[in-house]
Amino acid sequence: MRTSVENLSEDILNVFKAASTPSIATLLYKRGLRTNFVQGVGRLGGDRPNMVGQAFTLRYIPAREDLNQLEVFRDPGHPQRVAVETVPPGHVLVMDCRGDATAASAGGILAKRLEYRGCAGIVTDGGLRDTREISGLSMPAYCAAASAPTNLTKHHAIDLNVPIGCGTAPVFPGDLMVGDADGVIVIPLHLAEEIAAEIQGMEAFEAFVLDEVANGASIIGLYPPNAETRARFEAQSKV
């Protein structure tokens, strides 16, 4: 288990509270990163602010029947329980369930405890149970599906805060997780500050483009911009 990672500043985190995952995906693509979107997960509940927080990871392997009886939850060292009690406030609990959503990776009671402890969100490529209750929490949650069976039927919690895969995306402890209505994307920790510095300008330009399109402009020469479009945008930005 990796015990400590660099903590990002509040200024950087606040930038991503107003950023979109499509914009982040484009900036990662420009840097050669194509697999950082968490595939196959959706947000529970309705519209809500972005989920932004650094990753604290929990890895599951396939369950083995003799090791995964209900009595294992009495063990205070059970990795799932330890994860719930040790994820730092402001971090996101990210769970690797190998893309198997036929059993829950957590449920309403654990999610409520995470909310109380200040967790910034839950992301799992497995299932969640008690989704009605989880949907009503202030803490955002993303999963592959609603799934009633306990995690013990399919998942054996094995390790904390190690590199994992979640929805085909590589996630390292401390990476920045950003979630919106489109889904969740993983920003490698060492790129978070660099992307934060670029994304506000990118999204300001895209807002300009949307206004132009709404007023009847063709996208040819607008998106991507030619020199004339870039000059008009820069002139408007100075006003």
ZAPABA-341737 format. One record per residue (C-alpha): residue in three letters; y negated, z, x. Coordinates in steps of 0.05 Angstrom, whole numbers, plus 5000, padded with zeros to 4 digits. Layout:
REM ZAPABA-341737
REC resn   yy   zz   xx
REC  ALA    Y    Z    X
...
This chain:
REM ZAPABA-341737
REC resn   yy   zz   xx
REC  MET 5000 5000 5000
REC  ARG 4932 4981 5026
REC  THR 4888 5042 5018
REC  SER 4817 5018 5029
REC  VAL 4776 4954 5025
REC  GLU 4703 4936 5032
REC  ASN 4663 4952 4970
REC  LEU 4615 4899 4946
REC  SER 4543 4919 4931
REC  GLU 4518 4928 4860
REC  ASP 4469 4870 4873
REC  ILE 4526 4822 4886
REC  LEU 4566 4847 4827
REC  ASN 4506 4840 4781
REC  VAL 4499 4766 4799
REC  PHE 4568 4752 4773
REC  LYS 4556 4789 4707
REC  ALA 4514 4728 4688
REC  ALA 4558 4674 4722
REC  SER 4610 4630 4690
REC  THR 4681 4619 4714
REC  PRO 4672 4542 4712
REC  SER 4613 4547 4760
REC  ILE 4652 4594 4806
REC  ALA 4712 4546 4804
REC  THR 4667 4489 4826
REC  LEU 4638 4529 4884
REC  LEU 4707 4550 4906
REC  TYR 4730 4477 4902
REC  LYS 4673 4457 4947
REC  ARG 4703 4506 4998
REC  GLY 4772 4477 4991
REC  LEU 4801 4530 4944
REC  ARG 4836 4501 4883
REC  THR 4885 4553 4858
REC  ASN 4841 4614 4845
REC  PHE 4838 4609 4770
REC  VAL 4888 4656 4736
REC  GLN 4929 4607 4694
REC  GLY 4957 4624 4626
REC  VAL 4918 4687 4609
REC  GLY 4867 4698 4553
REC  ARG 4819 4753 4535
REC  LEU 4835 4802 4480
REC  GLY 4781 4816 4429
REC  GLY 4718 4778 4413
REC  ASP 4656 4761 4451
REC  ARG 4637 4811 4505
REC  PRO 4602 4813 4573
REC  ASN 4634 4786 4635
REC  MET 4688 4826 4668
REC  VAL 4667 4837 4741
REC  GLY 4703 4882 4791
REC  GLN 4744 4883 4854
REC  ALA 4820 4877 4849
REC  PHE 4867 4936 4852
REC  THR 4937 4906 4847
REC  LEU 5004 4927 4818
REC  ARG 5066 4886 4833
REC  TYR 5127 4882 4789
REC  ILE 5195 4853 4807
REC  PRO 5250 4837 4756
REC  ALA 5278 4899 4723
REC  ARG 5348 4924 4740
REC  GLU 5382 4961 4683
REC  ASP 5406 5021 4723
REC  LEU 5337 5033 4752
REC  ASN 5294 5023 4690
REC  GLN 5312 5073 4637
REC  LEU 5258 5110 4598
REC  GLU 5267 5172 4642
REC  VAL 5233 5138 4701
REC  PHE 5166 5150 4667
REC  ARG 5175 5224 4680
REC  ASP 5169 5211 4754
REC  PRO 5097 5227 4775
REC  GLY 5104 5176 4830
REC  HIS 5121 5118 4785
REC  PRO 5078 5061 4811
REC  GLN 5052 5040 4743
REC  ARG 5029 5111 4727
REC  VAL 5000 5120 4797
REC  ALA 4961 5055 4789
REC  VAL 4930 5080 4724
REC  GLU 4909 5145 4757
REC  THR 4884 5117 4824
REC  VAL 4850 5050 4809
REC  PRO 4778 5063 4832
REC  PRO 4723 5063 4779
REC  GLY 4691 4995 4774
REC  HIS 4754 4959 4798
REC  VAL 4801 4913 4758
REC  LEU 4875 4929 4752
REC  VAL 4911 4863 4766
REC  MET 4985 4859 4752
REC  ASP 5036 4810 4778
REC  CYS 5091 4801 4726
REC  ARG 5116 4735 4754
REC  GLY 5088 4700 4693
REC  ASP 5138 4734 4647
REC  ALA 5104 4756 4582
REC  THR 5168 4774 4545
REC  ALA 5154 4847 4558
REC  ALA 5090 4888 4563
REC  SER 5061 4907 4630
REC  ALA 5019 4963 4598
REC  GLY 5000 4987 4529
REC  GLY 4945 5021 4489
REC  ILE 4953 5091 4517
REC  LEU 4949 5069 4590
REC  ALA 4892 5021 4574
REC  LYS 4853 5078 4541
REC  ARG 4863 5121 4602
REC  LEU 4838 5064 4647
REC  GLU 4777 5056 4603
REC  TYR 4763 5131 4607
REC  ARG 4769 5129 4683
REC  GLY 4718 5073 4689
REC  CYS 4764 5014 4704
REC  ALA 4727 4948 4698
REC  GLY 4784 4911 4666
REC  ILE 4858 4892 4662
REC  VAL 4888 4826 4682
REC  THR 4962 4811 4676
REC  ASP 5003 4747 4675
REC  GLY 5053 4786 4633
REC  GLY 5046 4816 4564
REC  LEU 5007 4874 4535
REC  ARG 5029 4916 4476
REC  ASP 4983 4951 4426
REC  THR 4936 4892 4431
REC  ARG 4897 4912 4369
REC  GLU 4878 4978 4401
REC  ILE 4864 4946 4469
REC  SER 4820 4894 4436
REC  GLY 4775 4950 4410
REC  LEU 4763 4981 4478
REC  SER 4698 4971 4516
REC  MET 4740 4951 4576
REC  PRO 4760 4877 4576
REC  ALA 4833 4858 4581
REC  TYR 4866 4792 4596
REC  CYS 4940 4777 4586
REC  ALA 4989 4720 4576
REC  ALA 5012 4744 4507
REC  ALA 5020 4802 4461
REC  SER 5089 4832 4473
REC  ALA 5118 4894 4441
REC  PRO 5178 4910 4487
REC  THR 5165 4962 4540
REC  ASN 5155 4937 4611
REC  LEU 5221 4970 4632
REC  THR 5260 4916 4595
REC  LYS 5236 4862 4644
REC  HIS 5192 4892 4698
REC  HIS 5204 4942 4754
REC  ALA 5139 4969 4783
REC  ILE 5147 4967 4858
REC  ASP 5083 4967 4898
REC  LEU 5008 4981 4895
REC  ASN 4947 4948 4926
REC  VAL 4984 4893 4963
REC  PRO 4974 4818 4960
REC  ILE 5003 4790 4895
REC  GLY 5005 4727 4853
REC  CYS 4976 4730 4783
REC  GLY 4980 4668 4739
REC  THR 4994 4627 4803
REC  ALA 4930 4653 4835
REC  PRO 4934 4692 4900
REC  VAL 4900 4760 4894
REC  PHE 4887 4806 4953
REC  PRO 4863 4878 4945
REC  GLY 4788 4879 4941
REC  ASP 4780 4806 4919
REC  LEU 4728 4798 4865
REC  MET 4754 4785 4795
REC  VAL 4708 4752 4745
REC  GLY 4728 4741 4673
REC  ASP 4693 4706 4615
REC  ALA 4712 4669 4552
REC  ASP 4747 4615 4593
REC  GLY 4791 4663 4632
REC  VAL 4793 4697 4699
REC  ILE 4778 4672 4769
REC  VAL 4790 4705 4837
REC  ILE 4736 4702 4890
REC  PRO 4762 4719 4960
REC  LEU 4725 4781 4984
REC  HIS 4696 4747 5045
REC  LEU 4664 4692 5001
REC  ALA 4634 4736 4947
REC  GLU 4566 4745 4979
REC  GLU 4561 4671 4998
REC  ILE 4578 4647 4928
REC  ALA 4531 4698 4897
REC  ALA 4474 4668 4938
REC  GLU 4490 4598 4913
REC  ILE 4511 4606 4841
REC  GLN 4444 4625 4809
REC  GLY 4412 4561 4833
REC  MET 4472 4520 4810
REC  GLU 4470 4549 4741
REC  ALA 4395 4541 4736
REC  PHE 4404 4467 4750
REC  GLU 4460 4462 4698
REC  ALA 4415 4494 4646
REC  PHE 4363 4442 4663
REC  VAL 4415 4387 4655
REC  LEU 4436 4414 4587
REC  ASP 4364 4412 4563
REC  GLU 4358 4340 4587
REC  VAL 4422 4319 4552
REC  ALA 4400 4354 4488
REC  ASN 4336 4312 4490
REC  GLY 4376 4247 4496
REC  ALA 4381 4236 4571
REC  SER 4439 4196 4600
REC  ILE 4483 4233 4649
REC  ILE 4478 4174 4698
REC  GLY 4433 4197 4753
REC  LEU 4427 4265 4720
REC  TYR 4493 4297 4734
REC  PRO 4503 4292 4793
REC  PRO 4428 4284 4804
REC  ASN 4394 4226 4838
REC  ALA 4330 4238 4878
REC  GLU 4285 4230 4817
REC  THR 4324 4282 4777
REC  ARG 4325 4331 4835
REC  ALA 4250 4324 4843
REC  ARG 4238 4336 4768
REC  PHE 4283 4398 4770
REC  GLU 4248 4426 4831
REC  ALA 4180 4414 4801
REC  GLN 4200 4449 4737
REC  SER 4229 4507 4776
REC  LYS 4162 4519 4809
REC  VAL 4125 4526 4743
